[in-house]
Protein backbone atom coordinates (compact mmCIF):
# COMPACT_ATOMS: atom_id res chain seq x y z
CA UNK A 1 0.00 0.00 0.00
CA UNK A 2 2.80 2.39 0.93
CA UNK A 3 4.58 1.74 -2.37
CA UNK A 4 1.46 2.49 -4.43
CA UNK A 5 0.86 5.80 -2.63
CA UNK A 6 4.53 6.71 -3.00
CA UNK A 7 4.39 6.01 -6.76
CA UNK A 8 1.27 8.19 -7.10
CA UNK A 9 2.93 10.93 -5.06
CA UNK A 10 6.00 11.00 -7.32
CA UNK A 11 3.81 10.96 -10.44
CA UNK A 12 1.76 13.88 -9.11
CA UNK A 13 4.96 15.79 -8.29
CA UNK A 14 6.29 15.38 -11.83
CA UNK A 15 2.96 16.36 -13.39
CA UNK A 16 2.69 19.39 -11.11
CA UNK A 17 6.16 20.56 -12.14
CA UNK A 18 5.33 20.18 -15.83
CA UNK A 19 1.98 21.98 -15.52
CA UNK A 20 3.49 24.88 -13.58
CA UNK A 21 6.24 25.29 -16.17
CA UNK A 22 3.71 25.28 -19.02
CA UNK A 23 1.56 28.04 -17.54
CA UNK A 24 1.84 31.50 -19.00
CA UNK A 25 3.39 34.13 -16.84
CA UNK A 26 3.12 37.86 -17.47
CA UNK A 27 5.32 37.30 -20.48
CA UNK A 28 4.96 34.39 -22.85
CA UNK A 29 5.95 31.62 -20.43
CA UNK A 30 7.41 28.22 -21.17
CA UNK A 31 4.36 27.22 -23.21
CA UNK A 32 5.59 29.32 -26.13
CA UNK A 33 8.76 27.24 -26.28
CA UNK A 34 6.70 24.13 -27.00
CA UNK A 35 4.45 25.85 -29.53
CA UNK A 36 2.10 27.40 -27.01
CA UNK A 37 1.18 30.20 -29.41
CA UNK A 38 -1.44 27.95 -30.99
CA UNK A 39 -3.09 26.92 -27.71
CA UNK A 40 -5.84 29.51 -28.17
CA UNK A 41 -7.28 27.47 -31.02
CA UNK A 42 -7.31 24.26 -28.95
CA UNK A 43 -8.57 25.62 -25.61
CA UNK A 44 -10.83 28.41 -26.90
CA UNK A 45 -10.58 32.20 -26.97
CA UNK A 46 -9.31 32.59 -23.38
CA UNK A 47 -6.41 30.26 -24.04
CA UNK A 48 -5.23 27.51 -21.77
CA UNK A 49 -5.06 29.60 -18.60
CA UNK A 50 -8.35 28.44 -16.98
CA UNK A 51 -7.56 24.81 -17.87
CA UNK A 52 -4.07 24.98 -16.40
CA UNK A 53 -5.35 26.70 -13.26
CA UNK A 54 -7.89 23.89 -12.68
CA UNK A 55 -5.32 21.17 -13.34
CA UNK A 56 -2.80 22.87 -11.04
CA UNK A 57 -5.41 23.15 -8.27
CA UNK A 58 -6.37 19.50 -8.62
CA UNK A 59 -2.77 18.32 -8.62
CA UNK A 60 -1.97 20.52 -5.59
CA UNK A 61 -4.86 19.00 -3.64
CA UNK A 62 -3.77 15.49 -4.68
CA UNK A 63 -0.19 16.33 -3.65
CA UNK A 64 -1.29 17.37 -0.15
CA UNK A 65 -3.53 14.33 0.25
CA UNK A 66 -0.80 11.88 -0.79
CA UNK A 67 1.68 13.68 1.48
CA UNK A 68 -0.62 13.33 4.48
CA UNK A 69 -1.35 9.71 3.60
CA UNK A 70 2.36 8.89 3.42
CA UNK A 71 2.95 10.51 6.81
CA UNK A 72 0.11 8.58 8.40
CA UNK A 73 1.24 5.29 6.87
CA UNK A 74 4.85 5.80 7.96
CA UNK A 75 3.82 6.41 11.59
CA UNK A 76 2.27 2.96 11.95
CA UNK A 77 4.56 0.27 13.32
CA UNK A 78 5.64 -2.00 10.54
CA UNK A 79 4.82 -5.69 10.91
CA UNK A 80 7.54 -7.85 12.38
CA UNK A 81 9.32 -10.28 10.11
CA UNK A 82 9.74 -13.94 10.96
CA UNK A 83 13.36 -13.34 11.93
CA UNK A 84 12.41 -10.55 14.35
CA UNK A 85 9.71 -12.74 15.90
CA UNK A 86 12.22 -15.57 16.30
CA UNK A 87 14.78 -13.28 17.92
CA UNK A 88 12.14 -11.98 20.31
CA UNK A 89 11.43 -15.51 21.59
CA UNK A 90 15.08 -16.22 22.49
CA UNK A 91 15.55 -15.95 26.27
CA UNK A 92 17.76 -13.10 27.39
CA UNK A 93 19.13 -14.87 30.48
CA UNK A 94 21.93 -17.40 30.03
CA UNK A 95 20.89 -21.03 30.16
CA UNK A 96 22.67 -22.99 32.88
CA UNK A 97 23.63 -26.44 31.63
CA UNK A 98 22.33 -29.33 33.66
CA UNK A 99 24.68 -31.69 35.43
CA UNK A 100 25.06 -35.10 33.87
CA UNK A 101 22.80 -37.71 35.42
CA UNK A 102 20.44 -35.11 36.87
CA UNK A 103 16.74 -35.73 36.47
CA UNK A 104 14.91 -32.79 34.88
CA UNK A 105 12.55 -31.06 37.30
CA UNK A 106 14.24 -32.56 40.39
CA UNK A 107 16.36 -30.39 42.67
CA UNK A 108 20.10 -30.94 42.45
CA UNK A 109 22.16 -32.67 45.12
CA UNK A 110 22.47 -31.00 48.51
CA UNK A 111 26.03 -30.02 49.32
CA UNK A 112 26.71 -30.02 53.07
CA UNK A 113 28.37 -26.99 54.59
CA UNK A 114 31.86 -27.23 56.01
CA UNK A 115 32.12 -27.21 59.74
CA UNK A 116 33.62 -24.04 61.11
CA UNK A 117 36.54 -23.97 63.52
CA UNK A 118 35.75 -22.74 66.89
CA UNK A 119 33.37 -23.61 69.63
CA UNK A 120 30.22 -23.99 67.62
C-alpha atoms as an extended CHARMM CRD file, in Angstrom:
* protein
*
       120  EXT
         1         1  UNK       CA              0.0000000000        0.0000000000        0.0000000000  PROA      1               0.0000000000
         2         2  UNK       CA              2.8000000000        2.3860000000        0.9260000000  PROA      2               0.0000000000
         3         3  UNK       CA              4.5820000000        1.7400000000       -2.3690000000  PROA      3               0.0000000000
         4         4  UNK       CA              1.4650000000        2.4920000000       -4.4340000000  PROA      4               0.0000000000
         5         5  UNK       CA              0.8590000000        5.7960000000       -2.6310000000  PROA      5               0.0000000000
         6         6  UNK       CA              4.5350000000        6.7060000000       -3.0020000000  PROA      6               0.0000000000
         7         7  UNK       CA              4.3940000000        6.0140000000       -6.7580000000  PROA      7               0.0000000000
         8         8  UNK       CA              1.2660000000        8.1900000000       -7.0990000000  PROA      8               0.0000000000
         9         9  UNK       CA              2.9290000000       10.9300000000       -5.0620000000  PROA      9               0.0000000000
        10        10  UNK       CA              5.9950000000       10.9970000000       -7.3180000000  PROA      10              0.0000000000
        11        11  UNK       CA              3.8110000000       10.9570000000      -10.4370000000  PROA      11              0.0000000000
        12        12  UNK       CA              1.7560000000       13.8790000000       -9.1110000000  PROA      12              0.0000000000
        13        13  UNK       CA              4.9590000000       15.7860000000       -8.2910000000  PROA      13              0.0000000000
        14        14  UNK       CA              6.2890000000       15.3760000000      -11.8280000000  PROA      14              0.0000000000
        15        15  UNK       CA              2.9560000000       16.3600000000      -13.3930000000  PROA      15              0.0000000000
        16        16  UNK       CA              2.6940000000       19.3850000000      -11.1140000000  PROA      16              0.0000000000
        17        17  UNK       CA              6.1580000000       20.5630000000      -12.1350000000  PROA      17              0.0000000000
        18        18  UNK       CA              5.3290000000       20.1820000000      -15.8260000000  PROA      18              0.0000000000
        19        19  UNK       CA              1.9760000000       21.9850000000      -15.5220000000  PROA      19              0.0000000000
        20        20  UNK       CA              3.4880000000       24.8790000000      -13.5830000000  PROA      20              0.0000000000
        21        21  UNK       CA              6.2380000000       25.2850000000      -16.1720000000  PROA      21              0.0000000000
        22        22  UNK       CA              3.7060000000       25.2770000000      -19.0250000000  PROA      22              0.0000000000
        23        23  UNK       CA              1.5620000000       28.0370000000      -17.5430000000  PROA      23              0.0000000000
        24        24  UNK       CA              1.8420000000       31.4990000000      -19.0040000000  PROA      24              0.0000000000
        25        25  UNK       CA              3.3880000000       34.1330000000      -16.8430000000  PROA      25              0.0000000000
        26        26  UNK       CA              3.1230000000       37.8570000000      -17.4710000000  PROA      26              0.0000000000
        27        27  UNK       CA              5.3200000000       37.3000000000      -20.4780000000  PROA      27              0.0000000000
        28        28  UNK       CA              4.9610000000       34.3930000000      -22.8520000000  PROA      28              0.0000000000
        29        29  UNK       CA              5.9460000000       31.6170000000      -20.4320000000  PROA      29              0.0000000000
        30        30  UNK       CA              7.4130000000       28.2210000000      -21.1700000000  PROA      30              0.0000000000
        31        31  UNK       CA              4.3610000000       27.2170000000      -23.2080000000  PROA      31              0.0000000000
        32        32  UNK       CA              5.5890000000       29.3240000000      -26.1320000000  PROA      32              0.0000000000
        33        33  UNK       CA              8.7620000000       27.2380000000      -26.2780000000  PROA      33              0.0000000000
        34        34  UNK       CA              6.6980000000       24.1300000000      -27.0000000000  PROA      34              0.0000000000
        35        35  UNK       CA              4.4530000000       25.8480000000      -29.5320000000  PROA      35              0.0000000000
        36        36  UNK       CA              2.0960000000       27.4020000000      -27.0090000000  PROA      36              0.0000000000
        37        37  UNK       CA              1.1830000000       30.1970000000      -29.4130000000  PROA      37              0.0000000000
        38        38  UNK       CA             -1.4400000000       27.9530000000      -30.9860000000  PROA      38              0.0000000000
        39        39  UNK       CA             -3.0920000000       26.9200000000      -27.7100000000  PROA      39              0.0000000000
        40        40  UNK       CA             -5.8370000000       29.5110000000      -28.1690000000  PROA      40              0.0000000000
        41        41  UNK       CA             -7.2760000000       27.4740000000      -31.0160000000  PROA      41              0.0000000000
        42        42  UNK       CA             -7.3080000000       24.2640000000      -28.9500000000  PROA      42              0.0000000000
        43        43  UNK       CA             -8.5750000000       25.6190000000      -25.6120000000  PROA      43              0.0000000000
        44        44  UNK       CA            -10.8330000000       28.4130000000      -26.8970000000  PROA      44              0.0000000000
        45        45  UNK       CA            -10.5850000000       32.1990000000      -26.9670000000  PROA      45              0.0000000000
        46        46  UNK       CA             -9.3060000000       32.5860000000      -23.3790000000  PROA      46              0.0000000000
        47        47  UNK       CA             -6.4120000000       30.2570000000      -24.0370000000  PROA      47              0.0000000000
        48        48  UNK       CA             -5.2260000000       27.5080000000      -21.7690000000  PROA      48              0.0000000000
        49        49  UNK       CA             -5.0590000000       29.5990000000      -18.6050000000  PROA      49              0.0000000000
        50        50  UNK       CA             -8.3460000000       28.4380000000      -16.9790000000  PROA      50              0.0000000000
        51        51  UNK       CA             -7.5640000000       24.8130000000      -17.8710000000  PROA      51              0.0000000000
        52        52  UNK       CA             -4.0680000000       24.9770000000      -16.3970000000  PROA      52              0.0000000000
        53        53  UNK       CA             -5.3520000000       26.6980000000      -13.2570000000  PROA      53              0.0000000000
        54        54  UNK       CA             -7.8890000000       23.8880000000      -12.6770000000  PROA      54              0.0000000000
        55        55  UNK       CA             -5.3220000000       21.1690000000      -13.3440000000  PROA      55              0.0000000000
        56        56  UNK       CA             -2.8030000000       22.8680000000      -11.0360000000  PROA      56              0.0000000000
        57        57  UNK       CA             -5.4090000000       23.1480000000       -8.2730000000  PROA      57              0.0000000000
        58        58  UNK       CA             -6.3680000000       19.4970000000       -8.6210000000  PROA      58              0.0000000000
        59        59  UNK       CA             -2.7690000000       18.3240000000       -8.6200000000  PROA      59              0.0000000000
        60        60  UNK       CA             -1.9670000000       20.5190000000       -5.5940000000  PROA      60              0.0000000000
        61        61  UNK       CA             -4.8560000000       18.9960000000       -3.6430000000  PROA      61              0.0000000000
        62        62  UNK       CA             -3.7670000000       15.4920000000       -4.6810000000  PROA      62              0.0000000000
        63        63  UNK       CA             -0.1900000000       16.3350000000       -3.6490000000  PROA      63              0.0000000000
        64        64  UNK       CA             -1.2860000000       17.3710000000       -0.1520000000  PROA      64              0.0000000000
        65        65  UNK       CA             -3.5280000000       14.3250000000        0.2460000000  PROA      65              0.0000000000
        66        66  UNK       CA             -0.8000000000       11.8780000000       -0.7860000000  PROA      66              0.0000000000
        67        67  UNK       CA              1.6790000000       13.6840000000        1.4850000000  PROA      67              0.0000000000
        68        68  UNK       CA             -0.6160000000       13.3280000000        4.4760000000  PROA      68              0.0000000000
        69        69  UNK       CA             -1.3500000000        9.7060000000        3.6050000000  PROA      69              0.0000000000
        70        70  UNK       CA              2.3580000000        8.8910000000        3.4160000000  PROA      70              0.0000000000
        71        71  UNK       CA              2.9490000000       10.5080000000        6.8060000000  PROA      71              0.0000000000
        72        72  UNK       CA              0.1110000000        8.5800000000        8.4040000000  PROA      72              0.0000000000
        73        73  UNK       CA              1.2440000000        5.2910000000        6.8710000000  PROA      73              0.0000000000
        74        74  UNK       CA              4.8460000000        5.8010000000        7.9620000000  PROA      74              0.0000000000
        75        75  UNK       CA              3.8220000000        6.4110000000       11.5940000000  PROA      75              0.0000000000
        76        76  UNK       CA              2.2670000000        2.9630000000       11.9470000000  PROA      76              0.0000000000
        77        77  UNK       CA              4.5560000000        0.2740000000       13.3240000000  PROA      77              0.0000000000
        78        78  UNK       CA              5.6370000000       -2.0010000000       10.5450000000  PROA      78              0.0000000000
        79        79  UNK       CA              4.8170000000       -5.6870000000       10.9070000000  PROA      79              0.0000000000
        80        80  UNK       CA              7.5410000000       -7.8480000000       12.3750000000  PROA      80              0.0000000000
        81        81  UNK       CA              9.3160000000      -10.2750000000       10.1100000000  PROA      81              0.0000000000
        82        82  UNK       CA              9.7350000000      -13.9430000000       10.9610000000  PROA      82              0.0000000000
        83        83  UNK       CA             13.3560000000      -13.3360000000       11.9310000000  PROA      83              0.0000000000
        84        84  UNK       CA             12.4050000000      -10.5520000000       14.3450000000  PROA      84              0.0000000000
        85        85  UNK       CA              9.7110000000      -12.7450000000       15.9040000000  PROA      85              0.0000000000
        86        86  UNK       CA             12.2160000000      -15.5730000000       16.2950000000  PROA      86              0.0000000000
        87        87  UNK       CA             14.7790000000      -13.2810000000       17.9220000000  PROA      87              0.0000000000
        88        88  UNK       CA             12.1410000000      -11.9830000000       20.3130000000  PROA      88              0.0000000000
        89        89  UNK       CA             11.4310000000      -15.5070000000       21.5870000000  PROA      89              0.0000000000
        90        90  UNK       CA             15.0760000000      -16.2160000000       22.4920000000  PROA      90              0.0000000000
        91        91  UNK       CA             15.5470000000      -15.9530000000       26.2680000000  PROA      91              0.0000000000
        92        92  UNK       CA             17.7630000000      -13.1030000000       27.3880000000  PROA      92              0.0000000000
        93        93  UNK       CA             19.1250000000      -14.8720000000       30.4830000000  PROA      93              0.0000000000
        94        94  UNK       CA             21.9270000000      -17.4030000000       30.0270000000  PROA      94              0.0000000000
        95        95  UNK       CA             20.8910000000      -21.0310000000       30.1610000000  PROA      95              0.0000000000
        96        96  UNK       CA             22.6660000000      -22.9890000000       32.8830000000  PROA      96              0.0000000000
        97        97  UNK       CA             23.6310000000      -26.4360000000       31.6310000000  PROA      97              0.0000000000
        98        98  UNK       CA             22.3300000000      -29.3300000000       33.6630000000  PROA      98              0.0000000000
        99        99  UNK       CA             24.6790000000      -31.6860000000       35.4330000000  PROA      99              0.0000000000
       100       100  UNK       CA             25.0630000000      -35.0970000000       33.8670000000  PROA      100             0.0000000000
       101       101  UNK       CA             22.8050000000      -37.7070000000       35.4220000000  PROA      101             0.0000000000
       102       102  UNK       CA             20.4410000000      -35.1140000000       36.8660000000  PROA      102             0.0000000000
       103       103  UNK       CA             16.7360000000      -35.7270000000       36.4720000000  PROA      103             0.0000000000
       104       104  UNK       CA             14.9080000000      -32.7890000000       34.8820000000  PROA      104             0.0000000000
       105       105  UNK       CA             12.5520000000      -31.0650000000       37.2980000000  PROA      105             0.0000000000
       106       106  UNK       CA             14.2430000000      -32.5610000000       40.3930000000  PROA      106             0.0000000000
       107       107  UNK       CA             16.3630000000      -30.3920000000       42.6670000000  PROA      107             0.0000000000
       108       108  UNK       CA             20.0980000000      -30.9420000000       42.4490000000  PROA      108             0.0000000000
       109       109  UNK       CA             22.1640000000      -32.6710000000       45.1180000000  PROA      109             0.0000000000
       110       110  UNK       CA             22.4680000000      -30.9960000000       48.5050000000  PROA      110             0.0000000000
       111       111  UNK       CA             26.0280000000      -30.0150000000       49.3250000000  PROA      111             0.0000000000
       112       112  UNK       CA             26.7070000000      -30.0200000000       53.0730000000  PROA      112             0.0000000000
       113       113  UNK       CA             28.3670000000      -26.9920000000       54.5950000000  PROA      113             0.0000000000
       114       114  UNK       CA             31.8590000000      -27.2330000000       56.0080000000  PROA      114             0.0000000000
       115       115  UNK       CA             32.1240000000      -27.2070000000       59.7430000000  PROA      115             0.0000000000
       116       116  UNK       CA             33.6190000000      -24.0360000000       61.1050000000  PROA      116             0.0000000000
       117       117  UNK       CA             36.5350000000      -23.9720000000       63.5210000000  PROA      117             0.0000000000
       118       118  UNK       CA             35.7550000000      -22.7450000000       66.8930000000  PROA      118             0.0000000000
       119       119  UNK       CA             33.3670000000      -23.6150000000       69.6300000000  PROA      119             0.0000000000
       120       120  UNK       CA             30.2160000000      -23.9930000000       67.6240000000  PROA      120             0.0000000000
